């Protein structure tokens, strides 16, 4: 039964990706599509969904030699359908660095994130190489023991890779990846946290302070060995750190379209929202190319291995334009409550805000970040009852997906956080702000392909060239794989070492 459920979920997600995420890019003719082998590893190590590690990996071994630098890029909010639309626009993608890298490295055709598909939990998942069952961070949940909705921030019950590298004496630097900051500082080049530099002439006094440009400029200075300012202090790194983490949130900020960000005005339509996102992706793509050229000029590019992915995608929701005939403006949470009551009139559903407790009469506690709604049944509920409720809810037009406690557990979700998760259909939401009107907005706490299917690519030293990894893989697999590159182990990880390395 377990394997059947997993297979159905995976098939539905793949189908959704093709129908809902735009064009799937056609790889360059130099790119070879190959299915990665499923041979068990020497230690019979497996991860989520019983997926085996790369067969040549041995626990604790370093897949790359010590003369290798590993660089991890995270472009927050980089949905796969963004990349598809970007490639489809020849004016934007002409001379694209990302497009070139598809033939120079390994491109992930079916790359996913994991619930809750929210920034802090998912960033932790990638760097811990594990799902929320391990990290125990789902952003927001109802605690039965506390009888209160708990709002989480950056909590993680496991270690993250920058923490592990520092503990193992591997020189580490982070450009603005906030999760690494507690383990680094501003004046030690062996464990260096690099903030943005508002005095940089390229961004000073402009809306680009703190943007991708500010952060890439810092990264380029790091590689070139030039003086850079971090938290007001000036430091010159004489020896490049072996592990570098880079983070930029432009695509996420523009994708949400809640207000003007980084000098880009609020979009009034879904078409304009997409134009804003793709225009910024073009700039980030170009700057990535500039960084690569800096590495080549420094003579270290051939010693570097790169991973680029994201935490989540972005699902469009709300009215798409002034002429949209569908009523997507308002939350469907009220409809959900009404239908659950029709299903069982003893169920009293209440949306509870963070740090608040449900009323005495409430026996079904709802928690939402905007799209998904998590339901916890205070008096308990069986899996059979959940499956029956799921079947009923799936008949509703505004419902896109429903996952029961058992299904969540099989996906690696921290099931203490919810008994049931309901995803709204495309463009709908389950916001607790019942009368708020949403126009051309984006959000990502969803199982929809627009939020779940994300961009992923690896290239550089030791990585297979012109290779398409076409099996389903997950962004948290990158954490485990990067750890294997460096010869360290992430405790409790349930991702896998991906079979993307050149071997004779």
C-alpha positions as CSV (number, residue, x, y, z in Angstrom):
1,X,0.0,0.0,0.0
2,X,2.9,2.3,0.9
3,X,4.5,2.0,-2.5
4,X,1.2,2.4,-4.3
5,X,0.5,5.7,-2.5
6,X,3.9,7.0,-3.2
7,X,3.7,6.1,-6.9
8,X,0.3,7.8,-7.2
9,X,1.6,11.0,-5.6
10,X,4.7,11.1,-7.8
11,X,2.7,10.4,-11.0
12,X,0.2,13.2,-10.1
13,X,3.1,15.6,-9.5
14,X,4.7,14.8,-12.8
15,X,1.5,15.2,-14.7
16,X,0.8,18.4,-13.0
17,X,4.3,19.7,-13.9
18,X,3.7,19.1,-17.5
19,X,0.2,20.6,-17.6
20,X,0.7,23.5,-15.2
21,X,4.3,24.7,-15.4
22,X,4.7,25.7,-19.1
23,X,7.1,24.2,-21.5
24,X,9.7,21.7,-20.5
25,X,13.0,22.8,-22.0
26,X,14.5,20.7,-24.8
27,X,18.1,20.0,-23.8
28,X,20.9,21.1,-26.2
29,X,21.9,18.4,-28.7
30,X,25.1,17.9,-26.7
31,X,23.1,16.8,-23.7
32,X,22.4,13.1,-23.1
33,X,19.3,12.0,-21.3
34,X,20.2,9.1,-19.1
35,X,18.4,7.3,-16.3
36,X,20.6,7.1,-13.2
37,X,21.1,3.5,-12.2
38,X,19.3,2.1,-9.2
39,X,22.1,-0.3,-8.0
40,X,22.3,-0.4,-4.2
41,X,25.3,1.3,-2.7
42,X,28.1,-0.5,-1.0
43,X,26.6,0.2,2.4
44,X,23.0,-0.3,1.2
45,X,22.2,3.3,2.2
46,X,18.8,4.5,1.1
47,X,16.8,7.7,1.6
48,X,13.2,8.8,1.2
49,X,11.0,6.6,-1.0
50,X,13.6,3.8,-0.6
51,X,15.9,5.5,-3.1
52,X,19.5,4.2,-3.0
53,X,22.6,6.3,-2.7
54,X,25.0,6.4,-5.7
55,X,26.5,2.9,-5.9
56,X,30.1,4.1,-5.6
57,X,29.6,6.1,-2.4
58,X,30.9,4.7,0.9
59,X,29.7,6.2,4.2
60,X,32.1,8.9,5.3
61,X,34.2,9.0,2.1
62,X,34.9,12.2,0.1
63,X,33.8,11.9,-3.5
64,X,36.1,14.8,-4.4
65,X,39.7,15.4,-3.4
66,X,40.8,18.0,-0.9
67,X,41.9,20.3,-3.8
68,X,38.2,21.0,-4.6
69,X,36.0,24.0,-3.7
70,X,32.3,23.4,-3.4
71,X,30.0,26.3,-4.1
72,X,26.3,26.2,-3.3
73,X,23.9,28.8,-4.8
74,X,20.3,29.2,-3.5
75,X,18.1,31.5,-5.6
76,X,15.0,31.7,-3.3
77,X,11.7,31.1,-5.1
78,X,13.2,29.7,-8.3
79,X,10.3,27.8,-9.7
80,X,10.9,25.3,-12.5
81,X,8.2,26.9,-14.7
82,X,10.1,30.2,-14.4
83,X,13.1,28.6,-16.1
84,X,10.9,27.0,-18.7
85,X,9.3,30.3,-19.6
86,X,12.8,31.9,-19.6
87,X,14.2,29.4,-22.1
88,X,11.1,29.8,-24.3
89,X,11.8,33.5,-24.6
90,X,14.7,33.6,-27.0
91,X,15.4,37.3,-26.4
92,X,15.9,36.7,-22.7
93,X,17.7,33.4,-22.8
94,X,20.1,34.3,-25.6
95,X,23.6,33.6,-24.4
96,X,22.2,32.4,-21.1
97,X,24.7,31.1,-18.6
98,X,22.2,28.7,-17.1
99,X,21.4,27.3,-20.6
100,X,25.1,26.7,-21.3
101,X,25.5,25.0,-18.0
102,X,22.9,22.4,-19.0
103,X,25.4,21.0,-21.4
104,X,28.4,21.5,-19.1
105,X,27.0,19.7,-16.1
106,X,24.0,17.7,-14.7
107,X,20.5,19.1,-15.1
108,X,17.6,17.8,-13.0
109,X,14.6,17.2,-15.1
110,X,12.2,16.3,-12.2
111,X,13.5,18.2,-9.2
112,X,11.2,18.7,-6.2
113,X,11.0,20.3,-2.8
114,X,9.2,18.9,0.2
115,X,6.4,20.2,2.4
116,X,5.8,22.6,3.9
117,X,7.3,24.4,0.9
118,X,8.1,27.5,3.0
119,X,11.4,29.3,3.1
120,X,12.9,28.7,6.6
121,X,11.8,25.0,6.8
122,X,12.9,24.3,3.2
123,X,16.3,26.1,3.5
124,X,16.9,24.0,6.6
125,X,15.9,20.9,4.7
126,X,18.4,21.5,1.9
127,X,21.3,22.2,4.3
128,X,20.4,19.3,6.6
129,X,19.8,16.9,3.7
130,X,16.5,16.0,5.4
131,X,12.8,16.5,5.4
132,X,10.8,18.0,8.2
133,X,10.5,14.6,9.9
134,X,14.1,15.2,10.8
135,X,14.4,19.0,11.1
136,X,11.0,19.3,12.9
137,X,10.4,22.7,11.4
138,X,7.2,23.2,9.4
139,X,6.9,27.0,9.9
140,X,3.6,26.9,11.9
141,X,1.6,24.2,13.6
142,X,-0.9,23.5,16.3
143,X,0.6,21.8,19.4
144,X,-1.8,19.6,21.3
145,X,0.4,19.6,24.4
146,X,0.5,23.4,24.5
147,X,-3.0,23.8,23.1
148,X,-1.6,26.7,21.0
149,X,-0.4,27.4,17.5
150,X,3.4,27.6,17.5
151,X,5.2,29.9,15.1
152,X,8.6,28.6,14.2
153,X,11.5,30.7,12.8
154,X,14.9,29.1,12.0
155,X,14.7,26.1,14.4
156,X,16.2,22.9,13.3
157,X,16.5,19.6,15.3
158,X,19.4,18.5,13.1
159,X,22.7,20.1,12.0
160,X,23.2,22.0,8.8
161,X,26.1,21.6,6.4
162,X,27.9,24.9,7.3
163,X,27.8,23.8,10.9
164,X,29.3,20.4,10.1
165,X,32.0,21.8,7.9
166,X,33.1,24.2,10.5
167,X,33.1,21.4,13.1
168,X,35.3,19.4,10.8
169,X,37.8,22.2,10.2
170,X,36.8,22.8,6.6
171,X,37.0,26.5,5.8
172,X,33.6,27.9,5.1
173,X,32.1,31.2,4.0
174,X,28.5,32.3,3.4
175,X,27.3,35.3,1.4
176,X,24.0,36.3,3.0
177,X,22.7,32.8,3.7
178,X,21.2,33.6,7.1
179,X,21.1,30.0,8.4
180,X,24.9,29.8,8.3
181,X,25.4,33.0,10.3
182,X,25.3,31.5,13.8
183,X,28.3,29.2,12.9
184,X,30.4,31.9,11.3
185,X,31.7,35.4,12.1
186,X,32.8,38.6,10.4
187,X,36.5,38.5,10.8
188,X,37.7,34.9,10.5
189,X,38.4,33.9,6.9
190,X,38.2,30.2,7.9
191,X,34.5,30.7,9.0
192,X,33.4,33.9,7.4
193,X,29.9,35.4,7.2
194,X,29.6,38.0,4.5
195,X,26.8,40.6,4.6
196,X,25.8,42.8,1.8
197,X,27.7,46.1,1.4
198,X,25.6,49.2,1.2
199,X,28.7,51.3,0.4
200,X,29.3,49.4,-2.8
201,X,29.1,52.1,-5.5
202,X,27.0,49.8,-7.7
203,X,24.2,49.7,-5.2
204,X,24.7,52.6,-2.8
205,X,21.7,54.8,-2.5
206,X,19.6,52.7,-4.9
207,X,16.8,50.1,-4.6
208,X,19.4,47.4,-5.4
209,X,20.9,47.5,-1.9
210,X,20.7,44.0,-0.6
211,X,19.7,42.6,-3.9
212,X,21.3,39.8,-6.1
213,X,23.7,42.5,-7.4
214,X,25.0,43.5,-3.9
215,X,25.4,39.8,-3.0
216,X,27.1,38.7,-6.2
217,X,29.5,41.6,-6.0
218,X,30.6,40.4,-2.6
219,X,31.0,36.8,-3.9
220,X,33.2,38.0,-6.8
221,X,35.4,40.0,-4.3
222,X,35.7,36.9,-2.2
223,X,36.9,34.8,-5.2
224,X,39.3,37.5,-6.4
225,X,40.8,38.0,-3.0
226,X,39.8,41.7,-3.0
227,X,39.0,43.6,0.2
228,X,35.3,43.3,1.1
229,X,33.1,44.8,3.8
230,X,31.0,42.6,6.0
231,X,29.0,44.1,8.8
232,X,31.0,47.3,8.5
233,X,34.3,45.5,8.8
234,X,36.8,45.1,6.0
235,X,38.5,41.8,5.4
236,X,40.7,40.4,2.6
237,X,40.5,36.6,2.2
238,X,43.8,35.2,1.2
239,X,42.8,31.6,0.7
240,X,39.4,30.7,-0.8
241,X,37.2,28.7,1.5
242,X,36.5,25.1,0.5
243,X,32.8,25.5,1.0
244,X,30.9,28.6,0.0
245,X,27.2,29.2,0.4
246,X,25.4,32.0,-1.5
247,X,21.8,33.2,-1.1
248,X,19.7,35.7,-3.0
249,X,15.9,36.3,-2.6
250,X,15.0,38.5,-5.6
251,X,12.9,35.9,-7.4
252,X,11.0,35.2,-4.2
253,X,10.4,38.9,-3.4
254,X,9.2,39.7,-7.0
255,X,7.3,36.4,-7.2
256,X,5.1,37.1,-4.2
257,X,4.2,40.5,-5.7
258,X,3.0,41.8,-2.3
259,X,4.7,45.2,-2.8
260,X,7.5,46.9,-4.7
261,X,10.9,45.2,-4.1
262,X,14.4,46.0,-5.3
263,X,13.1,48.9,-7.4
264,X,10.5,46.7,-9.3
265,X,6.9,48.1,-9.0
266,X,4.0,46.0,-8.0
267,X,2.5,44.1,-10.9
268,X,-1.2,44.5,-11.6
269,X,-1.6,41.3,-13.6
270,X,-0.2,37.8,-13.6
271,X,1.4,38.5,-17.0
272,X,3.2,41.5,-15.5
273,X,4.3,39.5,-12.4
274,X,5.9,37.0,-14.7
275,X,7.6,39.7,-16.7
276,X,9.1,41.1,-13.5
277,X,10.4,37.7,-12.4
278,X,11.9,36.8,-15.8
279,X,13.6,40.1,-16.2
280,X,15.3,39.7,-12.8
281,X,16.2,36.1,-13.7
282,X,18.0,37.4,-16.7
283,X,20.0,39.8,-14.6
284,X,20.9,37.1,-12.1
285,X,21.8,34.7,-15.0
286,X,24.2,37.3,-16.4
287,X,25.8,38.0,-13.0
288,X,26.3,34.2,-12.5
289,X,28.2,34.3,-15.8
290,X,30.3,37.2,-14.6
291,X,31.1,35.3,-11.4
292,X,32.2,32.2,-13.5
293,X,34.5,34.4,-15.6
294,X,36.0,35.8,-12.4
295,X,36.7,32.2,-11.2
296,X,38.3,31.4,-14.6
297,X,40.5,34.6,-14.5
298,X,41.6,33.6,-11.0
299,X,42.6,30.2,-12.4
300,X,40.5,28.2,-9.9
301,X,37.4,27.4,-12.0
302,X,38.6,23.9,-12.8
303,X,38.9,23.1,-9.1
304,X,35.3,24.1,-8.3
305,X,32.1,22.1,-8.0
306,X,28.8,24.0,-8.1
307,X,25.2,23.3,-7.0
308,X,22.4,25.6,-7.7
309,X,18.8,25.2,-6.6
310,X,16.1,26.8,-4.5
311,X,13.9,26.2,-1.5
312,X,10.5,26.3,-3.2
313,X,8.7,27.5,-6.3
314,X,5.8,30.0,-6.5
315,X,2.1,29.3,-7.2
316,X,0.1,32.2,-8.7
317,X,-3.1,32.9,-6.9
318,X,-5.9,35.4,-6.7
319,X,-7.5,37.2,-9.6
320,X,-5.1,37.1,-12.5
321,X,-6.2,40.4,-14.1
322,X,-9.1,42.9,-14.0
323,X,-10.8,40.8,-16.7
324,X,-10.5,37.5,-14.9
325,X,-13.9,35.8,-15.0
326,X,-13.2,33.5,-12.1
327,X,-13.8,34.4,-8.5
328,X,-10.2,33.9,-7.1
329,X,-10.0,37.1,-5.1
330,X,-11.2,35.8,-1.8
331,X,-10.1,32.9,0.5
332,X,-12.0,29.6,0.2
333,X,-11.4,28.8,3.8
334,X,-15.1,29.6,4.7
335,X,-16.2,27.1,2.0
336,X,-13.9,24.5,3.4
337,X,-15.3,24.9,6.9
338,X,-18.9,24.7,5.5
339,X,-18.1,21.5,3.6
340,X,-16.3,19.8,6.5
341,X,-19.4,20.6,8.6
342,X,-21.6,19.1,6.0
343,X,-19.4,16.0,6.0
344,X,-19.7,15.7,9.8
345,X,-21.8,18.1,11.7
346,X,-19.8,17.4,14.9
347,X,-16.7,19.0,13.4
348,X,-16.2,22.6,14.5
349,X,-13.3,24.1,12.5
350,X,-11.4,27.2,13.6
351,X,-8.5,29.0,12.0
352,X,-6.1,29.8,14.8
353,X,-3.4,32.5,14.6
354,X,0.2,32.0,15.9
355,X,0.6,32.1,19.7
356,X,-3.2,31.7,20.1
357,X,-5.3,28.9,21.4
358,X,-8.6,27.6,19.9
359,X,-11.9,28.3,21.5
360,X,-13.4,25.7,23.9
361,X,-15.9,24.4,21.3
362,X,-13.3,23.9,18.6
363,X,-12.3,20.3,17.8
364,X,-10.7,20.8,14.4
365,X,-7.8,23.3,14.5
366,X,-6.8,24.9,11.2
367,X,-3.4,26.5,10.6
368,X,-2.5,28.3,7.3
369,X,0.3,30.3,5.9
370,X,-1.9,31.3,3.0
371,X,-2.5,28.5,0.5
372,X,-2.4,25.1,2.3
373,X,-4.4,24.5,5.4
374,X,-3.2,22.1,8.1
375,X,-6.0,20.4,10.1
376,X,-5.5,18.8,13.5
377,X,-8.4,16.9,15.1
378,X,-8.1,17.5,18.8
379,X,-10.1,14.4,19.7
380,X,-8.1,12.2,17.4
381,X,-9.0,10.6,14.0
382,X,-8.1,7.3,12.3
383,X,-6.4,7.0,9.0
384,X,-9.6,5.4,7.6
385,X,-11.6,8.4,8.7
386,X,-9.1,10.7,7.1
387,X,-9.2,8.8,3.8
388,X,-13.0,9.1,3.8
389,X,-12.8,12.8,4.4
390,X,-10.2,13.1,1.7
391,X,-12.4,11.4,-0.8
392,X,-15.2,13.8,0.0
393,X,-13.1,17.0,-0.1
394,X,-11.5,16.0,-3.5
395,X,-14.9,16.4,-5.1
396,X,-14.8,20.2,-4.4
397,X,-13.8,22.5,-7.2
398,X,-11.6,24.7,-4.9
399,X,-9.6,21.7,-3.6
400,X,-6.5,20.6,-5.5
401,X,-5.0,17.9,-3.2
402,X,-5.5,16.3,0.2
403,X,-2.8,14.4,2.1
404,X,-3.6,12.3,5.1
405,X,-1.4,11.6,8.1
406,X,-0.1,8.3,6.7
407,X,0.6,9.9,3.3
408,X,2.4,12.8,5.0
409,X,4.5,10.4,7.0
410,X,5.5,8.5,3.9
411,X,6.6,11.7,2.3
412,X,8.9,12.5,5.3
413,X,6.6,15.2,6.9
414,X,6.7,15.8,10.6
415,X,3.3,14.4,11.4
416,X,3.0,15.8,14.9
417,X,2.2,19.0,13.0
418,X,-1.0,17.9,11.3
419,X,-3.5,15.1,10.7
420,X,-4.5,16.4,7.2
421,X,-3.2,19.0,4.7
422,X,-5.5,20.4,2.2
423,X,-4.1,22.2,-0.9
424,X,-6.4,24.6,-2.8
425,X,-6.8,24.2,-6.5
426,X,-4.8,26.6,-8.8
427,X,-5.4,30.3,-8.0
428,X,-7.4,29.7,-4.9
429,X,-6.2,30.1,-1.3
430,X,-7.1,29.2,2.3
431,X,-6.0,32.4,3.9
432,X,-7.4,33.2,7.3
433,X,-8.0,36.8,6.2
434,X,-11.5,36.0,4.9
435,X,-12.3,39.4,3.3
436,X,-8.8,40.2,1.9
437,X,-8.7,40.5,-1.9
438,X,-5.8,39.0,-3.7
439,X,-4.8,40.2,-7.2
440,X,-1.9,38.7,-9.2
441,X,-0.2,37.2,-6.1
442,X,2.2,34.4,-5.6
443,X,2.7,32.0,-2.7
444,X,4.3,28.6,-2.2
445,X,3.0,26.7,0.7
446,X,1.4,24.2,-1.6
447,X,1.7,20.8,-3.3
448,X,0.9,22.3,-6.7
449,X,3.6,21.7,-9.3
450,X,4.2,25.5,-9.5
451,X,5.4,25.4,-5.9
452,X,6.8,21.9,-5.8
453,X,8.8,21.6,-9.0
454,X,12.0,23.6,-8.7
455,X,15.1,24.4,-10.6
456,X,18.2,22.2,-10.0
457,X,21.6,21.9,-11.7
458,X,25.2,20.8,-10.7
459,X,28.3,21.4,-12.7
460,X,32.1,21.7,-12.4
461,X,34.9,19.4,-11.2
462,X,33.8,15.7,-10.9
463,X,30.2,16.3,-12.2
464,X,28.8,14.4,-15.2
465,X,28.7,16.6,-18.3
466,X,25.8,16.9,-20.6
467,X,23.7,14.7,-18.3
468,X,20.0,14.9,-17.6
469,X,19.0,13.3,-14.3
470,X,15.5,12.4,-15.3
471,X,14.3,10.5,-12.2
472,X,12.6,12.4,-9.4
473,X,15.1,13.9,-7.1
474,X,14.7,16.4,-4.2
475,X,16.5,19.6,-3.3
476,X,17.4,18.2,0.1
477,X,19.4,15.5,-1.7
478,X,21.8,18.4,-2.6
479,X,22.7,18.7,1.1
480,X,23.7,15.0,1.4
481,X,25.5,15.2,-2.0
482,X,27.5,18.3,-1.1
483,X,28.5,16.7,2.2
484,X,29.8,13.7,0.3
485,X,31.8,15.9,-1.9
486,X,33.6,17.3,1.2
487,X,33.9,14.0,3.0
488,X,31.6,14.9,5.9
489,X,28.3,13.3,7.0
490,X,25.0,15.1,7.8
491,X,23.5,13.4,10.9
492,X,20.0,11.9,10.5
493,X,19.8,12.9,6.8
494,X,17.2,11.1,4.7
495,X,18.1,12.5,1.4
496,X,20.6,10.6,-0.8
497,X,24.0,11.0,-2.5
498,X,22.9,11.6,-6.1
499,X,24.6,9.6,-8.9
500,X,25.9,12.6,-10.8
501,X,29.7,12.1,-10.5
502,X,32.0,11.0,-13.3
503,X,33.5,7.5,-12.7
504,X,35.7,5.4,-14.9
